[in-house]
Amino acid sequence: MSLNLFDLSGKTALITGATHGLGKAMAIGLGKAGATLVVNGASSQEKLDNAVAEYQALGLKAYGYLFDVTNEAAVIKNISKIEQEVGPIDILVNNAGIIKRIPLEEMEVADFEEVVKVDLVSPFIVSKHVVKGMISRKEGKIINICSMMSELGRNTVGAYAAAKGGLKMLTRNMATEWAKHNIQVNGIGPGYFATAQTAPIRVDGHPFNDFIVGRTPAGKWGDPDDLQGAAIFLSSKASNFVNGQIVYVDGGILATIGKPANEN
């Protein structure tokens, strides 16, 4: 009975930006829990097709749709196609995002606006048009991928922190407005994970690697698969009375002020 709470069989999940990285790891978790995957990407058809093939090679049911989540017309068109060709979207994971590491005093307004558009405005656009079907069916799950930068600042990531902090509050407001329709809206805030992008700095002696390992109570980088449990929980019946929350999967970083440099 308890395991049935986490069963996603018969559910369709749209995961934006799921051709690689943490989005891909979470999508695999949802697929293994039984969900049919609708994988979104925007960079190229080839990359999207390759990602879908990788999902299918794992025995997962997956479909790919190429569209820009910041383009409202494209979002409307593709949500309609998805619901006609695959089925109603039961689970939405707003994962697509970008970061530009530029000091605020040197950052161009266009760069700041681009980060906010992708990381904050696009979850609003996609959710706005997916939720209409959820409201009519009186059920649905929306997961916004936040960040530790939803809570903390760090040098050179001001635009990203502004967007992810806004996404935290957007998540809470979505929950406030849509809970009455039996829709749960929550967020996941990943910590620092071992991905292809972080591989060059995840070596002993690299200052940032040593900082992260030392700053994290778990004493290590996260494995992308560590996000699957939170994604499955927030997509399943197990979280039916959980709403407006951000689950930080960070090895304990946000729980502590950290240890002094002279402390073992």
PyMOL commands that set and color helices and strands:
alter all, ss='L'
color gray80, all
select helices_A, chain A and resi 3-6+21-32+45-57+72-85+104-106+109-137+148-150+158-181+199-201+207-215+224-235+237-239+253-255
alter helices_A, ss='H'
color red, helices_A
select strands_A, chain A and resi 12-15+36-41+62-66+91-94+140-145+183-190+246-249
alter strands_A, ss='S'
color yellow, strands_A
deselect
rebuild
show_as cartoon
